[in-house]
Amino acid sequence: AQDGISRYLGATYSPIFVIMLRFWFFAAFVILLCARAPGGLGRAVRSKRPWTQIFRGVLLVAEVVVTVEAFVRLGLINTHAIFACYPLLISALSGPVLGEKVGWRRWAAVAVGFVGILIVLNPGSGVFSADAVLPFVGAAMFAVYGLLTRMVGRDDPAMVSFFWTGIAGAVAITLV
């Protein structure tokens, strides 16, 4: 439902404006939620990795803008079909980013997954256009966001990450 509404609004208004409003509400919600949590806002602000947390928030808001633009240009179905590769990207990037061991079985699963996405997309159907880069870029951004979330999760509780994502994203999109 959120994607459908975002696609509709993104076709009528600037996707940046739509996402800015969305992140303002997200920031207001996260402030209220954190204020009511044990330790309050003071606890939510204290991160052991503030720069990574800020980068995560900025990256997420940029990913959402790119994906909403893809919804407008390609439609929901084609965008989601391409965007579905993000878990495969997480698997492929978990070695270099998180230092995890990526064995041949995982690489084989990633390859099979990409073939599956190609089958769903039906390469002769005209889905492969310059606009098809948008959901792939969005998927790559979301994969990096997911990996960074795992990284900061080693040091910060979920509420701290939630707070920084909402606030950093709202500030970044407002500046844009």
C-alpha positions as CSV (number, residue, x, y, z in Angstrom):
1,A,0.0,0.0,0.0
2,Q,2.8,2.4,0.9
3,D,4.5,1.7,-2.4
4,G,1.3,2.2,-4.4
5,I,0.6,5.5,-2.6
6,S,4.2,6.6,-3.1
7,R,4.0,5.8,-6.8
8,Y,0.7,7.7,-7.2
9,L,2.0,10.8,-5.3
10,G,5.4,10.6,-7.0
11,A,3.7,10.9,-10.4
12,T,1.8,14.0,-9.2
13,Y,4.4,15.7,-7.0
14,S,8.2,15.7,-6.8
15,P,9.3,12.4,-5.3
16,I,11.7,14.4,-3.1
17,F,8.8,16.4,-1.6
18,V,6.8,13.2,-1.0
19,I,9.7,11.5,0.7
20,M,10.4,14.6,2.8
21,L,6.9,14.6,4.2
22,R,7.2,10.8,4.8
23,F,10.5,11.3,6.7
24,W,9.1,14.2,8.7
25,F,6.3,11.9,10.0
26,F,8.9,9.2,10.6
27,A,11.1,11.6,12.6
28,A,8.1,12.8,14.7
29,F,7.2,9.1,15.3
30,V,10.7,8.1,16.3
31,I,11.1,11.1,18.6
32,L,7.9,10.2,20.4
33,L,8.8,6.5,20.5
34,C,12.3,7.1,21.9
35,A,11.1,9.7,24.4
36,R,8.8,7.0,25.9
37,A,11.5,4.2,25.8
38,P,13.7,3.5,28.9
39,G,16.4,6.1,29.0
40,G,14.4,8.5,26.8
41,L,15.9,10.6,24.0
42,G,19.2,10.9,25.9
43,R,19.7,7.2,25.4
44,A,18.6,7.2,21.8
45,V,21.1,9.9,20.9
46,R,24.1,8.0,22.3
47,S,25.6,5.9,19.6
48,K,29.0,4.3,19.5
49,R,29.0,4.8,15.7
50,P,27.3,8.2,15.1
51,W,28.8,8.8,11.6
52,T,27.8,5.3,10.4
53,Q,24.3,5.9,11.8
54,I,24.1,9.3,10.0
55,F,25.3,7.7,6.8
56,R,22.7,4.9,7.2
57,G,19.9,7.5,7.5
58,V,21.1,9.5,4.5
59,L,21.5,6.3,2.5
60,L,18.0,5.1,3.3
61,V,16.3,8.4,2.3
62,A,18.3,8.5,-0.9
63,E,17.3,4.9,-1.6
64,V,13.6,5.6,-1.1
65,V,13.8,8.6,-3.5
66,V,15.5,6.5,-6.1
67,T,13.0,3.7,-5.7
68,V,9.9,6.0,-5.8
69,E,11.3,7.5,-9.0
70,A,11.6,4.0,-10.3
71,F,8.0,3.3,-9.4
72,V,6.9,6.3,-11.4
73,R,9.1,5.4,-14.5
74,L,8.8,1.6,-14.5
75,G,5.7,0.8,-12.4
76,L,5.5,-1.2,-9.3
77,I,5.8,-4.7,-10.8
78,N,8.9,-4.1,-12.8
79,T,10.6,-2.1,-10.0
80,H,9.9,-4.8,-7.5
81,A,11.1,-7.5,-9.8
82,I,14.5,-5.8,-10.2
83,F,14.6,-4.6,-6.6
84,A,14.2,-8.2,-5.4
85,C,17.9,-8.7,-6.0
86,Y,18.8,-6.8,-2.8
87,P,19.1,-10.0,-0.6
88,L,21.4,-11.4,-3.2
89,L,23.5,-8.3,-3.1
90,I,23.6,-8.5,0.7
91,S,24.9,-12.1,0.4
92,A,27.5,-11.0,-2.1
93,L,28.7,-8.0,-0.1
94,S,28.7,-9.6,3.3
95,G,32.2,-10.8,2.8
96,P,33.9,-7.5,1.8
97,V,31.8,-5.3,4.1
98,L,31.3,-7.5,7.2
99,G,34.2,-9.8,6.9
100,E,31.9,-12.9,6.7
101,K,33.0,-16.0,4.8
102,V,31.2,-16.4,1.5
103,G,31.7,-19.9,0.3
104,W,31.0,-21.4,-3.1
105,R,27.5,-22.6,-2.1
106,R,26.4,-19.0,-1.2
107,W,28.0,-17.7,-4.5
108,A,26.1,-20.5,-6.4
109,A,22.8,-19.4,-4.6
110,V,23.5,-15.8,-5.6
111,A,24.0,-16.8,-9.2
112,V,20.9,-18.9,-9.3
113,G,18.9,-16.0,-7.7
114,F,20.1,-13.6,-10.4
115,V,19.1,-16.1,-13.1
116,G,15.7,-16.3,-11.4
117,I,15.3,-12.5,-11.5
118,L,16.2,-12.5,-15.2
119,I,13.5,-15.2,-15.8
120,V,10.9,-13.1,-14.0
121,L,11.9,-10.0,-15.9
122,N,11.6,-11.7,-19.3
123,P,14.6,-9.9,-21.0
124,G,12.8,-9.6,-24.3
125,S,9.8,-7.7,-22.7
126,G,11.4,-4.2,-22.9
127,V,12.1,-4.0,-19.1
128,F,15.8,-3.5,-19.8
129,S,16.0,0.2,-20.4
130,A,18.0,3.0,-19.0
131,D,15.3,3.5,-16.3
132,A,15.8,-0.1,-15.1
133,V,19.1,1.1,-13.6
134,L,17.1,3.0,-10.9
135,P,15.6,0.0,-9.0
136,F,19.0,-1.8,-9.3
137,V,20.7,1.2,-7.8
138,G,18.0,1.4,-5.1
139,A,18.5,-2.3,-4.4
140,A,22.3,-1.8,-4.0
141,M,21.7,1.1,-1.7
142,F,19.3,-0.9,0.4
143,A,21.7,-3.8,0.5
144,V,24.5,-1.5,1.8
145,Y,22.0,0.0,4.3
146,G,21.1,-3.6,5.5
147,L,24.8,-4.4,5.9
148,L,25.5,-1.2,7.8
149,T,22.5,-1.9,10.1
150,R,24.1,-5.3,11.0
151,M,27.4,-3.5,11.6
152,V,26.0,-0.9,13.9
153,G,23.8,-3.5,15.6
154,R,27.0,-4.9,17.1
155,D,27.4,-1.8,19.2
156,D,24.1,0.1,19.3
157,P,20.6,-1.1,20.4
158,A,17.8,-1.1,17.8
159,M,16.2,2.0,19.3
160,V,19.4,4.0,18.8
161,S,19.6,2.9,15.1
162,F,15.9,3.7,14.6
163,F,16.3,7.2,16.1
164,W,19.4,8.0,13.9
165,T,17.8,6.7,10.8
166,G,14.7,8.8,11.2
167,I,16.4,12.0,12.2
168,A,19.3,11.8,9.8
169,G,17.0,10.9,6.9
170,A,14.6,13.8,7.7
171,V,17.4,16.3,8.0
172,A,19.0,15.2,4.8
173,I,15.9,15.2,2.7
174,T,14.8,18.6,4.1
175,L,18.2,20.0,3.1
176,V,17.7,18.7,-0.4
